[in-house]
């Protein structure tokens, strides 16, 4: 007998919308299935794996230094093929795949993979595209970025995150806008990823005929370009940060460049702490939490990823270098 195709969920949404939070919700839920996760990040260094609450029952594969919808689509085909071969050989076990795309991904070329490649089409089935929309920044992102519009337009389910930070009037306006953009996709509010797993997995939500009605050239058009002004860079430093210096400098960066800082996140080595400090931000909103402890023989290093529009990398790097413990000059001199 031919084995049933492996269901695949594409998890998308613009930068900072809450995709990883939702993925954590799925991975921690007792849904009785093993999940293989494919993560794609726009920058050259992956951070999201540090943010995932997973154990040895999940397979986590990272795809960095490119967007899954363009430069690394060939890698997606290769990884899906390798996962299936390893499963068939008994090396790993999983029942479904979740692909978390970078926030700058157009979901259409990713979905095309499951129809354009014969081997992938034979062994996998696209179950649904789940799109997360930020209640606070979503309206502006939908107005300024065609990727955000595509993510909503191709969604089979739309989840609105961070609703606790928005007024009821603003939420009603956003919901009306989303329904007009995609009337076929059920719409839910999902703070901190809280939503029924039955709304996310094994829903058979992807309807090719409906997609072709929206975009008749869906199966043929594979071109996708990003705004050249949007770029990313990574800052690394093995020296411990002085937390008070770093907090002050980050506040100054947000004041000066917050509207251009689409997404920033990282894992920090902080002086006096035996645990990682994990930080995340979108535009003017910024927060940090304690991560897992550093292992005794593990090198301690801070890795910070910034994605934005025309960000002055040299200013960021100069200032961050002055935030380490024992730095002689104040970090704010980098902005002068």
Residue pairs with C-beta under 8 A, 6 or more apart in sequence:
5 122
5 123
5 124
5 125
6 84
6 94
6 95
6 96
6 97
6 123
6 124
6 125
7 95
7 96
7 97
7 124
7 125
7 127
7 201
7 202
8 96
8 97
8 98
8 99
8 114
8 124
8 125
8 126
8 127
9 96
9 97
9 98
9 99
9 127
9 128
9 129
9 130
9 200
9 201
10 99
10 101
10 107
10 110
10 111
10 126
10 128
10 129
10 130
11 19
11 22
11 23
11 98
11 99
11 100
11 101
11 130
11 132
12 19
12 101
12 105
12 107
12 110
12 129
12 130
12 131
12 132
12 151
12 155
13 19
13 103
13 131
13 132
13 133
13 134
13 151
13 161
14 103
14 104
14 133
14 134
14 137
14 138
14 141
14 145
14 147
14 148
14 151
15 102
15 103
15 104
15 141
15 262
15 263
15 282
15 307
16 103
16 134
16 137
16 262
16 263
16 280
16 281
16 282
16 283
17 103
17 132
17 133
17 134
17 137
17 138
17 161
18 132
18 134
18 161
18 162
18 190
18 192
18 193
19 100
19 101
19 103
19 132
20 48
20 51
20 52
20 100
21 161
21 192
21 193
22 130
22 132
22 159
22 161
22 190
22 193
22 195
22 200
23 37
23 52
23 98
23 100
23 193
24 51
24 52
24 53
24 193
25 192
25 193
25 194
25 195
26 35
26 98
26 193
26 197
26 200
26 201
27 35
27 37
27 52
27 53
27 54
27 58
28 53
29 197
31 197
31 201
33 94
33 95
33 96
33 201
34 57
34 58
34 93
34 94
34 95
34 96
35 58
35 59
35 94
35 95
35 96
35 97
35 98
36 58
36 59
36 61
36 83
36 92
36 94
36 96
36 97
36 98
37 52
37 54
37 58
37 59
37 60
37 61
37 97
37 98
37 99
37 100
38 61
38 63
38 76
38 79
38 80
38 97
38 98
38 99
38 100
39 46
39 48
39 49
39 60
39 61
39 62
39 63
39 100
40 62
40 63
40 64
40 66
40 67
40 68
40 72
40 76
40 99
40 100
40 101
40 102
40 105
41 47
41 48
41 62
41 63
41 64
41 102
41 305
42 66
42 67
42 102
42 103
42 104
42 232
42 307
43 64
43 65
43 232
43 233
43 234
43 305
43 307
44 64
44 65
44 232
44 234
45 64
45 234
45 236
45 303
45 305
46 62
46 64
47 265
47 266
47 267
47 303
47 305
48 62
48 100
48 265
49 60
49 62
50 267
50 276
50 278
50 291
50 292
51 265
51 278
51 280
52 60
54 60
58 94
59 83
59 92
59 94
61 79
61 83
63 72
63 75
63 76
63 79
65 72
66 72
66 75
67 101
67 102
67 104
67 105
67 224
67 226
68 76
68 99
68 101
68 102
68 105
68 110
69 101
69 105
69 106
69 107
69 108
69 109
69 110
69 224
70 109
70 224
70 225
70 226
73 109
73 110
73 113
73 222
76 99
76 110
76 113
77 113
77 117
77 119
77 120
80 97
80 113
80 120
80 123
80 124
81 119
81 120
83 92
83 94
83 97
84 123
84 124
86 92
87 93
87 94
96 127
96 201
96 202
97 124
99 110
101 107
101 110
103 147
103 262
103 263
103 307
104 147
104 226
104 230
104 307
105 147
105 151
106 146
106 147
106 150
106 151
106 224
107 129
107 131
107 150
107 151
107 154
107 155
108 150
108 154
108 215
108 218
108 221
108 224
109 222
109 224
111 126
111 129
111 154
111 206
111 211
111 218
112 218
112 219
112 222
113 120
114 120
114 121
114 124
114 125
114 126
115 121
115 208
115 219
116 219
116 222
126 206
127 201
127 202
127 203
127 204
127 205
127 206
128 156
128 157
128 200
128 203
128 204
128 205
128 206
129 154
129 155
129 156
129 157
129 205
129 206
130 155
130 156
130 157
130 159
130 200
131 151
131 152
131 154
131 155
131 157
131 158
131 159
131 185
132 159
132 160
132 161
132 190
133 142
133 148
133 152
133 158
133 159
133 160
133 161
133 174
133 178
134 141
134 161
134 162
134 282
135 160
135 161
135 162
135 163
135 165
135 166
135 170
135 171
135 174
136 162
136 165
136 166
136 285
137 282
137 283
138 148
138 160
138 174
139 170
139 173
139 174
139 177
141 148
142 148
142 149
142 152
142 177
142 181
145 227
147 226
149 181
152 158
152 178
152 181
152 182
152 185
153 181
153 182
153 214
154 211
154 214
155 182
155 185
156 185
156 203
156 205
156 206
156 207
157 185
157 186
157 188
157 199
157 200
157 203
157 205
158 178
158 182
158 185
158 186
158 187
158 188
159 188
159 189
159 190
159 195
160 171
160 174
160 175
160 178
160 187
160 188
160 189
160 190
161 190
161 191
161 192
161 193
162 191
163 171
163 189
163 191
164 191
165 285
166 174
171 189
175 187
178 187
179 187
184 207
184 210
186 199
188 195
188 199
211 218
212 218
212 219
215 221
227 309
229 309
229 310
230 262
230 307
230 308
230 309
231 307
231 308
231 311
232 305
232 306
232 307
232 308
233 305
233 306
233 311
233 313
233 316
234 303
234 304
234 305
234 306
235 266
235 302
235 303
235 304
235 306
235 316
235 317
235 320
236 301
236 302
236 303
236 304
237 269
237 301
237 302
237 320
237 321
237 324
238 269
238 299
238 300
238 301
238 302
239 269
239 324
239 325
240 269
240 270
240 271
240 272
240 300
240 324
240 325
241 268
241 269
241 270
241 271
241 302
241 323
241 324
241 325
242 271
242 323
242 324
242 325
242 326
242 327
243 270
243 271
243 277
245 322
245 323
245 324
245 327
245 330
245 331
246 268
246 270
246 320
246 323
246 331
248 331
248 332
249 319
249 320
249 322
249 323
249 331
249 332
249 334
250 281
250 286
252 319
252 331
252 332
252 335
253 261
253 316
253 319
254 261
254 281
254 284
254 286
256 335
257 308
257 311
257 312
258 283
258 284
259 283
259 284
260 308
260 309
260 310
260 311
261 281
261 282
261 283
261 306
261 307
261 308
261 311
262 282
262 283
262 307
262 308
262 309
263 281
263 282
263 305
263 306
263 307
263 308
264 279
264 280
264 281
264 282
264 286
264 304
264 305
264 306
264 307
264 308
265 278
265 279
265 280
265 281
265 304
265 305
266 278
266 279
266 302
266 303
266 304
266 305
267 276
267 277
267 278
267 291
267 302
267 303
268 276
268 277
268 278
268 279
268 288
268 302
268 304
269 276
269 294
269 300
269 301
269 302
270 277
271 325
273 290
274 293
274 294
275 290
275 291
275 292
275 293
275 294
276 290
276 291
276 292
276 293
276 294
277 288
277 289
277 290
277 291
278 288
278 289
278 290
278 291
279 286
279 287
279 288
279 289
279 304
280 286
280 287
280 288
281 287
294 300
304 320
306 313
306 316
315 334
315 335
316 334
318 334
319 331
319 332
319 333
319 334
319 335
320 331
321 327
322 329
322 330
322 331
322 333
322 334
323 331
